[in-house]
């Protein structure tokens, strides 16, 4: 059953990530560097790799994950329109 979500906040120097239960309780938080070289080409792959590593670390499966979404939909859309498309699969009230 999908009962976990990831939140992602892309900043200029770090990407902050969080793992939450579906009630919004923080289960874990961490950050990775925002690699902006090559016009940010590595940002999405880095986020995906970090989330996959956390899924493995917490002994979760992909079926346990309800979605991945940005911390603030509007600010992420301004930073990078593709990120909003790729990451915004949470209900609007959670973004």
Order of alpha helices (4+ residues) and beta strands (2+ residues): beta-beta-beta-alpha-alpha-beta-alpha-alpha
